Amino acid sequence: MEQPKQPSKEAVRHWMQLRRELRSPLPDPQQIRRELGWEMVRAQQDQRSWRLAD
């Protein structure tokens, strides 16, 4: 199974550039994590830790 990874620095920079171009306030941190895919990494890590605990 492929190990989930956090977004690359380039992906984060690209996302930040798009946000700057929109000139709108930043969303809350939870929304930023969802847009960058960090929630998927966390969910998979939590799932693995639950399997190890069983």
N, C-alpha and C positions, 0 to 999 in steps of 0.2 A: 504494500500500500504506500502510495506517495505521501511523504510528510508535508502537511500544510505549512505554508510560509506566510510571513507578513508581507505586505506589499513592498515592492522595491522602492528605493529612494527616488528613482525616476518616476514611478507611478505616483508617489506622494507629491513630487514637484509638479507633475502635470496636473494633478487634481488642484493643487494650490493655485496654479496659474489660471485654470478655468474659473476658480472662485474669485480671483482678483478681477478677472474680466467681467464677471457678473456685477461687481461692485455692490454686493449685498452683504449684510452682516453674516458672519460665520454661523452655521447651525450649531446646535448643542453638541457636545463631545460624543454622545451616543450616536447621533446621526452621522457624524464624521466617520466613526468606526464602521458603521454599516456601509457607507459609501465606499470605503477603502477595503472592505472585506475582512476587517479584523474580527468581527463577530463570528465569522465562520471558523476562524482559527481557534478562537476561544472555545466555541461549542465543541469542536473536535477534540481539543485538549481536555475539556471537562468530561467528555464521553469516555476518553481513554482512561482518565483517572478513576472514573466510576468502575470501569471494567477491572482495573487493577485492584480495587478495594474489595471486589467480590471474591 
